[in-house]
Amino acid sequence: MGKATTIVSAVFLAIGGFLFGYDSGIITSTIAQPRFITYFNHPSDSLQGGIVSSLQGGAIAGTIVTFVVADALGRKRTIALGSAFATLGCALQAGAASMAMLIVGRFIAGMAVGILTSTIPMYAGEISQASFRGILSGLLQWMLSWGFLVAQWLGYGCTFVDTDFQWRFPLAFQCIPALILLCGVWFLQESPRWLMEKDRHEEALAVLHKLHDDGTEATKEYVELEFREIRDVIIADRSTNQISWSSIFRKPSWRRRLLLGCGVQAFGPLSGINVINYYGPHIYELLGIGTQESLMIIGISGALSIVYCTIGLWSLDRIGRVKPLILSAGGCALALVVNAALSQHLTGAGPNQLRAMVAMNFVFSLFYTPTGIISWVYPAEIFPVDIRAKGNSISTFVNWTLNLVFAQISPNALSAIGFKYFYAFFCFGVIAVVCYSLFYPETKGKTLEQMDELFGDHLHYLLLFRVLEAPALMELPMQMKGDCP
């Protein structure tokens, strides 16, 4: 029963990923809808960039909110706060009577996205066992893909309606997952690690039993060992560190974790994914493909992304984090450089060349999948509990700041230099491959508390813990030993 509770909780939390994916994806079709363009008097490339980037600006603000309040509120109430922002922002977008109202709604919804993407992967990781933590934390990206898919096909379907419903209904639909998350999050367990960090030990132990105890003696003993590990690592951290908001910057090993978390979050937008996602119709327009046909192509790509993401989730706790990241960055870079090279002969291009360039976008989507999943998983698992919310929010802040930059400059860049713009992302991809290969340690199969050992903290304590607990661990079933220190 305990394992089922954990899985159900993580799957429900992933609704936040659906909301994020839908909210990000629906703007692609919305700004291309004829009725939207007419209603808002043919917005320029710069104004379109402002509409798209207002979400990113709000998300940056949302990560700052998380940095300030997440440790005080806890995981559940932080997610509830994000859901409330989402409901308000999406309602304002649907009822927008002016461009200013639409952008304000996008900004508020963006705040929700920033809060949710900073908190949900971390929360999922804190309630999960090490053997399947990657899958449960990565569900955010899986549901994000579903959100994109629904947004793309709903946007495509609405092109056949010749009223303002064409763009208002897709924006209003965002309120549904926001309300579901806002109402349902109160039925979940609070993070046991946050409870422990707040010295609410009895509550934390009770939650661990609900999440991980299946009623057998072996799982009961596992929960007791897990409880002692979390408690003792927190004590060890506090005994050797003066914990404050600035600790993450002052301690070298924590600073290293922060750089790695920010790096993996940065390499997501630096791959070029948001240029492909947000400005797909603009890109296909450069290829001479009409709006309705381009939205259909984007919808097919979104459907395939579900398949890619499912395979990626299945392999995450089998292959690990670092090798898929290397493959992903290299594949994305190659796909975009091929498109950039093909574009040199775009004038008078035949149908085969155009098909090849469209196919490269599909190839890019395939290779991006591991980066999309792991960019949320890796930062959520490498920080100690005392600074986990702050470290994860700073990492996510970097992601959304870069998203904002590319959302704002990409329409003008595509209009000015076309597919040559992709050469920049090829360079970033090469840099990502080098960084992943040289600097990123593998975290697969390790408990959150073992990250201290991985990054060189409290090695003496963990060795002692292993010696003391080794006889008990020998009695656990084989499948559970990977979840223990």
Residue, then its C-alpha position, 0 to 999 in steps of 0.5 A: m500500500g505504501k508504494a502505491t500511495t507514493i506513486v499516486s501522489a507523484v502522478f497527481l503532482a504531475i498535473g502541474g506539469f500538464l498545466f505548465g506544458y499546456d500553458s506554454g504550448i497553447i500560446t504557439s497556436t493562439i498567436a497564430q489564430p486569425r481571430f486573435i490577430t484581428y482582435f489585437n490589431h495584427p501584433s508585431d514580432s516584438l509584441q508577439g515576443g512580449i506575449v510569449s515572454s510574459l510567461q517567462g517573466g512571471a516564472i522568474a518571479g515565481t522562482i523568487v517567491t519559492f526561494v523566499v516562502a517554500d521553506a516556511l510554507g512546506r511543499k503542499r502549501t507552496i504548490a497550493l499557492g502556485s495553483a491559485f496563481a494559475t487559476l487567476g492568471c488563466a482566467l484573466q487570459a481567457g477574458a482578456a479585453s485588451m493586450a495589457m490584460l492578456i499579458v498580465g494574465r500570462f505573467i500571473a500564470g507564469m508565476a504559477v509555473g515558476i512556483l510549481t516547476s521549482t517545487i513539484p520535482m523536489y516534492a516528488g523526489e522527497i517522497s520517493q525511494a531511490s530505486f524509482r525516484g527518477i521516474l516519479s520526479g520526471l513525471l513532470q516532463w511526461m505530463l508536460s508533453w501531454g499538456f503540449l499535445v492537448a494544447q497543440w491539437l486543441g489549438y489546431g481544432c479551434t482554427f476551424v471556428d470563425t469566432d473569438f471562441q477560436w482563441r478564448f476557449p483554449l486559454a480558458f481550458q487552462c483553468i481546469p488542471a489548475l483547479i484540480l491541483l488546487c483542490g487535490v493537493w490538500f489530500l497528499q502527505e507533506s514531505p517527510r524530509w521537510l517535516m524532519e527539517k522542521d523537527r517534526h519527527e513524529e509526523a515525519l515517521a508517520v508519513l514515511h510509514k504511509l508512503h513506504d510501509d507495505g505492511t511487511e516486517a522488511t518494509k517496516e525496518y526499511v522505514e526505520l532505517e530511512f527515518r534515522e538516515i534522514r534525521d542523522v544527516i540533518i543533524a550532521d549538516r547542522s553540526t558542521n554548518q551555520i545554515s542561513w540563506s547564503s550557505i548555498f553560496r559560501k560552502p564550496s561543495w554546496r556551491r558546486r551543486l548549485l553550479l551543476g543544478c543551474g547548468v543542467q537547467a540552463f542547457g535545456p533552453l540553450s538547446g533551442i527547444n523553446v524556439i521550436n516550441y513557441y515559434g513553430p508556425h513562424i519557422y514553418e512559415l519560413l518554409g512556405i507552410g501555412t498556419q493550419e498545416s504547421l499546427m498539424i505538424i506540431g501536433i504530430s510532433g507533440a504526439l511523438s513526444i509522448v512516446y519519446c518521454t515514456i521511453g525516457l522515463w522507463s530508462l532513467d533509473r536503469i541507465g542513469r542521468v549523465k549518459p542520456l544527457i550527453l547523448s541528448a545534447g549532442g543529438c539536439a546540436l546535430a539536428l539543428v546544425v543540419n537544418a541550418a546547413l540545409s537552409q543555405h539553399l532554401t530559395g527554390a528548395g524542392p519538396n524533399q528538402l522541405r521534408a528533410m528540414v521538417a524531419m530534423n525538427f522531429v529528430f530534435s524532439l526525440f533527442y531533447t527528451p532526456t534533457g527535458i526530463i533530467s533538467w527537472v530531476y537532477p537539481a531536485e535531488i542533489f541539494p541537502v534538505d536544509i537548502r533544497a528549496k532554495g537550490n532548486s528555485i535558483s536553478t529553475f530561476v536560471n532556466w526561466t531567465l534564459n527562456l525569457v531571453f529567447a522568447q523575446i529575441s527569437p521572433n526578430a532573430l528568425s525574421a532577420i537571419g532565419f535558420k542561421y540562428f540555429y548555429a548558436f544552439f549548435c555551439f551551446g550543445v557542444i559546450a553541454v556535451v563537454c560539461y556533462s562529460l567532465f563535471y557531472p557525477e551520476t546520481k542514479g540509485k542513491t538516496l537523497e541523503q547519500m548525495d552528501e557522500l557523492f559530493g564529499d560531505h560528511l563522509h566519516y558520518l556515512l561510513l559510520f552509519r553503514v557500519l552500524e546499520a550493516p547487520a540490519l541491512m543484510e536482512l532486507p530483501m534484495q530489491m530494497k537494498g538499493d534504496c538504502p545507504 
